[in-house]
Amino acid sequence: MTSTLRATLSYDQNRTYLTADTRPLPEEVFTRYLREGARASLDWSTPNGWYGSLGAGRERADDLDDPTDSVFLSLSKNGMFGIPLMLGGDGSSYRGGTAEGWVGNLRARWVFRAGHDVGLT
C-alpha cells in the first residue's frame, strides 16, 4: 500500500493423510482431515525499527465444528537503546468450535554483527 504499510489476505487448505509412518498413531489424531482458513492483516514498519501487525482470521475443520475466529496484535522495536536489541510483544485471542482463549508473548532478541541472533520469548 505504501513504503511503511502493507496489507495481506491469505487462504489455505490443509489435508492430513494416514501413511505407513503415521499408521501406529491413534485414529483420533486424524479426526480433522481437512482444515481451511482465511486471514487478513495490516503490517506497519518504520525506518527507525518499529514494526506492528494487526489481523484477524477464521478457520474451520470438515464442517464438524463451528468456525474458530481469531484476532492478533504485535508490536516490536529493533535497535532499542541504540544497541542491537529487539524488544516486542504480541497477543492473540481465539473463539470458536475448536479453541477459546488467548495467548500473549514478550520477546527479546540480541542480534550479532554476523547476522546471528539469540532470543528469549
Steps between C-alpha positions, in 0.01 A plus 500: 500500500784739596867467591404456868158330477422158350171305484479122469212265416561124510311174468625148565384139504670228699429129452631236739555154351570165662835360383714200587699727735192628685300175499588409865353831626147495647215575258402804709808681370341501154148614585564829320588384147431838339559837656461827313540857605521862388695787653535875447770716654639850492877536560674827582874571517718809528859569395599546865410140593138497616282217372133429567242256373124474548287226352210259518416157365246221482564125483270201470554125501291261287169662600530305829550804717389860495762727341772636727553877480827662603649849533861597565713805574879523496740788573881498507799734477844421358805689623365574847717741701734538201630141531418188291210400726147426381214513752144411415174344599192351345159374597240276337144416588308194373131411521306226327440128460856377558658763726419779738740719692798726450878483473751775578876509439785735585823475299858622528763429234866600478632521142871437435700665218524178295121486483452238772274570794399363839159557647275442797119470466 
